Amino acid sequence: MGFIRNLLARLEDSVISKGNKKVYRGIIFCDVNLDDSDDQEFFRITGEAIDLIAQVDPRRFKRVKKELKYIINNELLSRGQYRRRLNACVIDFGRYKFAEDYQWYLYDYAGTIIHEDNHS
């Protein structure tokens, strides 16, 4: 089992190293999902979600900034996951329907980031 886990970790590291990245407030946003058309939107809205957390709950923002190295956009079976080995919050950005109700989904997205950070 250790061999497979190590192999998957190396594969994940390789994918992340090739992903489209942006650093914002000390957190690396990394887009590795299959849809290249949403990269800039992912970076922009994730930055807004981080700013919202900082504005509404500075204590949680300090924790997010301290604990998360990455926020990664990737396809998932859920909206979010925490990856302890990477100190990463993995988000399936495509599951958030910002066009339907931007404000509601922005708060929901920020809440998912906080929720996943709590697993650290």
C-alpha positions in Angstrom: 0.0 0.0 0.0 2.9 2.4 0.7 4.2 2.0 -2.8 0.9 3.0 -4.4 0.5 5.9 -1.9 4.0 7.2 -2.8 3.3 6.8 -6.5 0.1 8.8 -6.3 1.8 11.5 -4.2 4.5 11.9 -6.9 1.9 12.0 -9.6 -0.1 14.7 -7.7 3.1 16.7 -7.1 3.9 16.5 -10.8 0.4 17.7 -11.8 0.6 20.6 -9.3 4.0 21.7 -10.5 2.6 21.9 -14.1 -0.6 23.7 -13.1 -1.4 27.3 -13.7 -0.5 29.2 -10.5 -0.9 32.6 -8.8 0.2 33.6 -5.3 -2.3 35.8 -3.4 -1.8 36.9 0.2 0.8 34.1 0.6 -1.4 31.3 -0.6 -0.8 29.6 -3.9 -3.9 29.3 -6.1 -3.3 26.4 -8.5 -5.7 25.5 -11.4 -5.2 21.9 -12.6 -8.8 21.1 -13.7 -9.6 20.1 -17.2 -11.4 23.3 -18.1 -8.8 25.9 -19.0 -11.4 28.5 -19.8 -12.2 29.2 -16.1 -8.6 29.7 -14.8 -8.8 33.5 -14.6 -12.2 33.4 -13.0 -11.0 30.8 -10.4 -8.0 33.1 -9.5 -10.2 36.2 -9.3 -13.1 34.7 -7.3 -10.8 32.8 -5.0 -9.0 36.0 -4.2 -12.4 37.6 -3.5 -13.3 34.7 -1.2 -10.0 35.1 0.7 -10.6 38.9 1.0 -14.1 38.1 2.3 -12.8 35.8 5.0 -10.2 38.4 6.0 -12.9 41.1 6.2 -15.6 39.1 8.0 -13.5 36.9 10.3 -9.9 38.0 10.7 -9.2 35.2 13.2 -10.1 32.5 10.7 -8.3 34.3 8.0 -5.1 34.2 10.0 -5.6 30.4 10.4 -6.3 29.9 6.7 -3.2 31.9 5.8 -1.1 29.9 8.3 -2.4 26.4 7.5 -3.0 26.5 3.8 -0.2 26.5 1.3 -2.5 25.8 -1.7 -6.0 26.3 -2.9 -6.3 23.9 -5.9 -9.0 23.8 -8.5 -9.6 20.2 -9.6 -12.5 18.0 -10.4 -13.8 16.2 -7.3 -16.8 14.1 -6.3 -17.6 16.8 -3.8 -17.2 20.6 -3.6 -14.0 20.4 -1.5 -11.4 18.3 0.2 -8.4 18.9 2.4 -5.1 17.2 1.5 -2.9 17.1 4.6 0.3 16.1 2.8 0.1 19.3 0.7 -1.6 21.6 3.2 -4.1 22.2 0.5 -7.7 22.9 0.1 -8.9 21.3 -3.1 -12.0 22.8 -4.6 -14.2 21.8 -7.5 -14.7 25.3 -8.7 -17.1 24.2 -11.4 -19.7 23.2 -8.8 -20.2 26.8 -7.8 -22.8 28.6 -9.9 -21.7 32.2 -9.5 -23.8 33.3 -12.5 -27.0 32.2 -10.7 -26.4 34.1 -7.5 -22.9 35.6 -7.2 -23.1 36.8 -3.6 -24.6 33.6 -2.2 -22.0 31.4 -4.0 -19.1 33.6 -3.0 -20.1 33.2 0.7 -20.6 29.5 0.2 -17.2 29.2 -1.5 -15.5 31.1 1.3 -17.2 28.8 3.8 -15.9 25.8 2.0 -12.4 27.1 2.2 -12.8 27.6 5.9 -14.4 24.2 6.4 -11.6 22.4 4.6 -9.0 24.4 6.5 -10.5 23.1 9.7 -9.4 19.6 8.8 -5.7 20.7 9.1 
